[in-house]
Amino acid sequence: MSATDDVEKAVAAAFREEWGQVVATLIRVTGDWDLAEESAQDAFAQALDRWRRDGIPRRPGAWLTTTARHRALDVLRREAVGAAKLREAAVLARDEGPYDPEYDGDDSGVQDDRLRLIFTCCHPALPIEARVALTLRTLAGLTTPEIARAFLVPEATMAQRLVRAKKKIRNAGIPYRVPPAHLLPERTTGVLGVLYLLFNEGYAASSGADLVRTDLCAESIRLARLLARLMPDEPETLGLLALLLLHDARRHTRVDAAGELVTLEDQDREAWDRAEIDEGTGLLETALRRGRPGAYQIQAAIAACHTTAATAGDTDWADIAALYGELSRFVPSAVVRLNRAVAVGMSEGFDAGLALVAQLEQEGDLAGYHLLPATRADLLRRSGRTQEAAKAYERALELVENDAERRFLQKRLAECRPA
C-alpha cells in the first residue's frame, strides 16, 4: 500500500470519527454554522496534502480542529468590518490554545460540545424534521442526499429545510448550550430522534459500500449514555439506550468476513454481545417500571424478543406483531406497518403478511422505499411463489442504494430464478 493510500484512508477515518467534534467546536467558538462547516471541509482538504508531506499526526482530531479554527479566524478577520465581527474574532483568537475535549463553556455540567450541538439543533422553535436533519448534517457529516433518504423526501426539499433551520438559529439568537433542567423535556423528542436516526444510519447505511458504519453506531450510543445520565428519570431516554444496545449487540454478525449481509435468522447468536444484551434488557425493565410507555421502549421490547430468543425458530412473532401494533399508536407510520406485516406473515401465515403489504402498496406512502418490494419478495419466496418473488426482487434492486444490500437482493433473485 502506498503512502498516498495510507493518507487517504487516515483522512477518511478522521472524517468519520472527528467531523462532528470539529464542527461542534467551531460552532461554539464562532456561532456561525456555515463558517464552521466550510472551515472543517477546508481542514480535511488540507489534511490530504499536509499529511502526505509531514506525516499523519498523532492526534488527527486536534490537528483538524486547530487547522479549521485558524481558517475560521482568517475569514472573520477579513470580514471584521463591524463590532460584532471584531468581537467574534477576539473570542476565537483567545481560543487559540490546544484543543481540549473536556471544555465546559456553560453551567449545564455537560462537558461535550456534540451534546450541546444536539440541544441547539433541537430547540422547540424549529420544526421537528428540521431539528433532526440539521443535527445529522452537522454532527454526523451526513450528506443532504443521505438525510433525504432517511426522511423519504426529495433532496431539494431537505436542502431547503437545512437552510431554513440555520437561518432560524441565527436570526432567533438560539444559544449554543444545554438548557437548564426545567427546559429539557421540551427538547427531548427531537434529541432522541436525532440519536435514533444517527444510529440507524450507522447500523444500516442508506448508501455506499459498507452496510454498517461503526463510528456512527458508537457515537450515538455514547451520546445516548450522556443523555441518560442527564435525564435519569425519563423512561424514553432509557428506552432509547436499551434499543441501541440491543441492536448493537448483533452488529458484528450482520455481515460476514467478505462483507456480505447476513439476515437475522442466519446470524451466529453465540457471537452476539451478551453484555450489551444484558445491559439493554436491564435498562428496558427499569424504563418500563416507570409506567410511562413510549415508542423507544416498545421498540426496545421488540429488539429484546429477537435477542433473547435462543434460536430463530424460538422467536415469538405473535408478540412482536402485537408490539408493532402498539407502536403504531405512538408512531403511525407506514414503515412501522411494514414491519408489522413481516411479523404477521411470520406468525399468522405468509398470505396474511402479503395482504398487509399489498395495502401499503396501494396507499403509496412507501413508493421508492426498497424494503417494501423486498418484503413482498421475501414473503413470496417463503411461500414458494418464486416467480412472483423474482419480480419483486427486481423492483427492490431498482431502488436499493447500499451495495451490500444490493448484493444480498441479487443473491435472493438468483435463488428464485429457474436454473
C-alpha positions in Angstrom: 0.0 0.0 0.0 1.4 3.4 -1.0 1.8 6.4 1.4 -0.9 8.2 -0.6 -3.3 5.3 0.1 -2.4 5.5 3.8 -3.1 9.2 4.0 -6.4 8.9 2.1 -7.5 6.1 4.5 -6.4 8.2 7.5 -8.4 11.3 6.3 -11.4 9.2 5.6 -11.3 7.6 9.0 -10.8 11.0 10.6 -13.8 12.3 8.8 -16.0 9.5 10.2 -14.6 9.9 13.7 -13.9 13.6 14.1 -16.2 15.6 11.8 -18.9 16.1 14.5 -16.4 17.2 17.1 -14.6 19.6 14.8 -17.8 21.3 13.6 -19.3 21.4 17.1 -16.2 23.1 18.5 -16.2 25.7 15.7 -19.9 26.4 16.1 -19.2 27.0 19.8 -16.4 29.5 19.2 -17.8 31.2 16.1 -21.5 31.0 16.4 -21.6 30.7 12.6 -22.9 27.3 11.3 -21.9 27.8 7.6 -18.5 29.1 8.5 -17.9 26.1 10.8 -18.8 23.6 8.1 -16.8 25.4 5.4 -13.7 25.6 7.7 -14.0 22.0 8.7 -14.2 21.0 5.0 -11.2 23.1 4.2 -9.2 21.4 7.1 -9.9 18.0 5.8 -8.9 19.1 2.3 -5.6 20.5 3.7 -5.0 17.2 5.5 -4.7 15.3 2.3 -1.7 17.5 1.2 -0.1 18.3 4.5 -0.2 14.7 5.9 1.4 13.4 2.8 4.2 15.9 3.3 4.5 15.9 7.1 3.1 12.5 8.1 -0.1 11.6 9.8 -0.4 13.4 13.1 -0.6 11.5 16.4 -3.9 13.2 17.2 -5.7 13.8 13.9 -8.7 15.4 15.6 -6.7 18.0 17.4 -4.8 18.8 14.1 -8.1 19.2 12.2 -9.7 21.3 14.9 -6.7 23.7 15.1 -6.4 24.0 11.3 -10.1 24.6 10.9 -10.1 27.2 13.7 -7.2 29.1 12.0 -9.1 29.1 8.8 -12.3 30.4 10.5 -10.2 33.1 12.2 -8.7 34.3 8.9 -12.2 34.6 7.5 -13.5 36.5 10.4 -10.6 38.9 10.3 -11.2 39.6 6.6 -14.9 40.2 7.4 -14.4 42.1 10.6 -15.9 45.4 9.5 -18.2 45.8 12.4 -18.0 45.5 16.2 -19.8 42.2 16.3 -17.4 40.5 13.9 -14.4 42.0 15.8 -15.8 40.5 19.0 -16.2 37.1 17.3 -12.6 37.3 16.1 -11.4 38.2 19.5 -13.2 35.3 21.1 -11.8 32.9 18.5 -8.3 34.3 19.0 -8.5 33.6 22.7 -9.3 30.1 21.9 -6.0 29.5 20.2 -4.8 27.1 22.9 -4.5 23.4 22.4 -7.7 21.5 21.6 -9.4 20.4 24.9 -12.2 17.8 24.6 -13.2 18.4 28.2 -14.0 22.1 27.6 -17.1 23.2 29.6 -18.3 26.5 28.4 -21.6 26.7 30.3 -23.1 25.8 33.6 -25.1 22.7 32.4 -22.4 20.3 33.7 -22.3 18.6 30.3 -18.7 18.6 29.1 -19.5 17.7 25.5 -19.7 20.0 22.5 -21.6 17.5 20.5 -24.4 17.1 23.0 -24.6 20.9 23.2 -24.9 20.9 19.4 -27.8 18.4 19.5 -29.7 20.5 22.1 -29.1 23.6 20.0 -30.4 21.9 16.9 -33.4 20.6 18.8 -34.7 24.0 20.0 -38.5 23.9 20.0 -38.6 27.0 17.7 -37.5 24.6 14.9 -39.8 22.1 13.3 -39.1 18.5 14.4 -37.9 17.4 11.0 -35.5 20.3 10.7 -34.1 19.6 14.2 -33.2 16.0 13.3 -32.0 16.8 9.8 -29.7 19.7 10.9 -28.1 17.6 13.6 -27.4 14.7 11.3 -25.8 17.1 8.8 -23.6 19.0 11.3 -22.9 16.3 13.9 -22.6 13.2 11.7 -21.4 14.8 8.5 -24.2 13.0 6.6 -24.8 14.4 3.1 -28.1 16.1 2.1 -29.0 13.1 -0.1 -28.3 10.6 2.8 -30.6 12.6 5.1 -33.2 13.0 2.4 -33.3 9.2 2.0 -33.6 8.7 5.8 -36.7 11.0 5.7 -38.0 9.6 2.4 -38.2 13.1 0.9 -36.7 14.7 -2.2 -33.1 16.0 -1.9 -34.2 19.6 -2.8 -36.8 19.5 -0.1 -34.2 18.5 2.5 -31.7 21.1 1.3 -34.4 23.9 1.9 -35.1 22.6 5.4 -31.5 22.7 6.3 -31.0 26.3 5.0 -34.2 27.5 6.8 -33.1 25.8 10.1 -29.7 27.5 10.1 -31.3 30.9 9.4 -33.8 30.4 12.2 -31.0 29.6 14.7 -29.0 32.7 13.6 -32.0 35.1 13.4 -33.6 33.9 16.7 -30.3 34.0 18.6 -30.7 30.4 19.8 -27.9 29.8 22.3 -25.3 27.0 21.9 -25.8 25.2 25.2 -27.7 22.5 27.0 -30.7 24.2 28.5 -31.5 24.2 32.3 -33.3 21.1 33.7 -36.8 22.6 33.6 -36.5 23.1 29.8 -35.0 19.7 28.9 -38.4 17.9 28.4 -39.5 20.3 25.5 -36.4 19.2 23.5 -36.4 15.5 24.5 -38.3 14.3 21.5 -36.0 15.9 19.0 -32.8 14.8 20.8 -34.0 11.2 21.0 -35.0 11.3 17.3 -31.5 12.6 16.4 -29.7 9.8 18.2 -32.1 7.2 16.9 -31.6 8.2 13.2 -27.9 8.6 13.8 -27.7 5.0 15.0 -29.9 3.8 12.1 -27.6 5.4 9.5 -24.6 3.6 11.1 -26.4 0.3 11.6 -27.8 0.1 8.0 -26.2 2.8 5.9 -28.6 4.2 3.3 -25.9 4.3 0.6 -22.3 3.4 0.0 -20.1 0.3 0.1 -20.5 -0.7 3.7 -23.7 -1.9 5.3 -22.5 -0.8 8.8 -20.8 2.4 9.8 -19.3 1.5 13.2 -18.3 5.1 14.0 -21.9 6.3 13.9 -23.2 3.5 16.0 -20.6 4.1 18.7 -21.2 7.9 18.7 -24.9 7.6 19.0 -24.5 5.1 21.9 -22.0 7.4 23.6 -24.3 10.4 23.4 -27.3 8.3 24.5 -25.4 7.4 27.6 -24.7 11.0 28.3 -28.4 11.8 27.8 -29.5 9.0 30.1 -27.2 10.4 32.9 -28.6 13.9 32.2 -32.2 12.7 32.4 -32.2 9.5 34.5 -35.9 9.7 35.4 -37.1 10.0 31.7 -38.1 6.4 30.7 -37.8 7.1 27.0 -34.1 8.1 27.3 -33.5 4.7 29.0 -35.7 3.0 26.4 -33.6 4.5 23.6 -30.3 3.5 25.1 -31.7 0.0 25.6 -32.8 -0.2 22.0 -29.4 0.9 20.7 -27.6 -1.6 22.8 -29.8 -4.5 21.9 -29.3 -3.7 18.2 -25.6 -3.1 18.6 -25.2 -6.4 20.3 -25.8 -8.0 16.9 -23.8 -5.6 14.8 -20.7 -7.8 14.3 -22.8 -10.7 13.0 -24.8 -8.6 10.4 -22.1 -9.1 7.8 -19.7 -12.0 7.1 -16.0 -11.9 6.6 -16.5 -11.0 3.0 -18.7 -8.0 3.9 -21.9 -9.8 2.8 -25.2 -9.2 4.6 -26.4 -11.9 7.0 -30.1 -12.0 7.9 -31.2 -12.1 11.5 -32.3 -15.7 11.3 -28.9 -16.8 9.9 -26.7 -14.8 12.4 -24.5 -16.6 14.8 -26.3 -16.0 18.1 -23.3 -17.3 20.1 -21.3 -14.3 18.7 -23.8 -11.7 19.9 -22.6 -9.4 22.7 -24.2 -10.8 25.8 -23.0 -7.9 28.0 -24.8 -5.4 25.7 -27.9 -7.6 25.7 -27.9 -7.9 29.5 -27.4 -4.2 29.9 -30.1 -3.4 27.3 -32.7 -5.7 28.9 -31.9 -4.3 32.3 -32.4 -0.7 31.1 -35.7 -1.7 29.4 -37.0 -3.2 32.6 -36.1 -0.1 34.6 -37.8 2.1 32.0 -41.0 0.0 31.9 -41.2 0.2 35.7 -41.7 3.9 35.4 -45.2 3.2 34.0 -44.9 5.6 31.1 -44.5 3.6 27.9 -43.3 5.2 24.7 -42.1 4.4 21.2 -38.5 3.7 22.1 -39.4 1.4 25.0 -41.7 -0.6 22.7 -39.0 -0.8 20.0 -36.6 -2.0 22.6 -39.1 -4.7 23.7 -39.3 -5.8 20.1 -35.5 -6.0 19.9 -35.4 -7.9 23.2 -37.8 -10.5 21.7 -35.2 -11.2 19.0 -32.0 -11.1 21.1 -33.3 -13.2 23.9 -34.7 -16.0 21.6 -32.3 -19.0 21.8 -32.8 -19.8 18.1 -34.6 -18.1 15.2 -37.3 -20.7 15.5 -38.0 -19.7 19.1 -38.8 -16.1 18.1 -42.2 -15.0 19.4 -43.5 -13.4 16.2 -47.0 -13.1 17.6 -45.7 -11.0 20.5 -43.7 -8.9 18.0 -46.7 -8.3 15.8 -48.7 -7.2 18.9 -45.9 -4.8 19.9 -45.8 -3.3 16.4 -49.5 -2.7 16.7 -48.9 -0.9 19.9 -46.0 1.0 18.4 -48.3 2.3 15.6 -50.3 4.2 18.3 -47.2 6.2 19.1 -45.6 6.3 15.6 -48.4 6.0 13.0 -46.0 5.5 10.1 -46.1 3.2 7.0 -42.6 1.9 8.0 -44.0 0.6 11.3 -46.9 -1.0 9.5 -44.5 -2.7 7.1 -42.5 -4.2 10.0 -45.8 -5.4 11.5 -46.6 -7.0 8.1 -43.5 -9.1 8.4 -44.3 -10.2 12.0 -47.9 -11.0 10.9 -46.6 -13.0 8.0 -44.3 -15.0 10.3 -47.0 -15.6 13.0 -50.3 -15.9 11.1 -49.2 -17.0 7.6 -47.5 -15.5 4.6 -50.7 -14.6 2.9 -51.8 -12.5 5.9 -48.5 -10.6 5.7 -48.8 -10.2 1.9 -52.3 -8.7 2.3 -50.9 -6.0 4.6 -48.0 -5.3 2.2 -50.5 -5.0 -0.7 -52.4 -2.4 1.3 -49.3 -0.4 1.8 -48.5 -0.6 -1.9 -51.9 0.7 -2.8 -51.6 3.7 -0.3 -48.3 4.7 -1.9 -46.6 6.2 1.2 -43.6 4.0 0.7 -43.2 4.4 -3.1 -39.5 4.4 -3.8 -38.6 2.6 -0.5 -36.7 -0.5 -1.5 -37.7 -2.5 1.6 -41.4 -2.5 0.5 -40.8 -4.7 -2.6 -38.1 -6.6 -0.7 -40.6 -7.5 2.0 -43.1 -8.7 -0.6 -40.4 -10.7 -2.3 -39.3 -12.4 0.9 -42.8 -13.4 1.9 -43.5 -14.7 -1.6 -40.2 -16.7 -1.5 -41.0 -18.2 1.8 -44.4 -19.3 0.5 -42.9 -20.9 -2.6 -44.1 -18.4 -5.1 -40.7 -17.9 -6.6 -41.7 -16.4 -10.0 -43.6 -13.6 -8.3 -40.8 -13.2 -5.8 -38.3 -12.7 -8.6 -40.3 -9.8 -10.0 -40.5 -8.2 -6.5 -36.7 -8.6 -6.0 -36.1 -6.9 -9.4 -38.2 -4.0 -8.3 -36.3 -3.8 -5.0 -33.0 -3.8 -6.9 -34.1 -0.8 -8.9 -34.4 1.2 -5.6 -31.7 0.0 -3.3 -28.7 2.3 -2.6 -26.5 0.3 -0.4 -24.0 -2.0 -2.1 -24.2 -4.9 0.5 -28.0 -4.9 0.4 -27.9 -4.9 -3.4 -25.7 -8.0 -3.5 -27.9 -9.7 -1.0 -31.0 -9.0 -3.1 -29.2 -10.2 -6.2 -28.4 -13.4 -4.5 -32.0 -13.9 -3.5 -33.2 -13.1 -7.0 -30.8 -15.8 -8.4 -32.3 -18.3 -6.0 -35.8 -17.5 -7.3 -35.0 -17.8 -11.0 -35.0 -21.2 -12.7 -31.6 -22.8 -13.2 
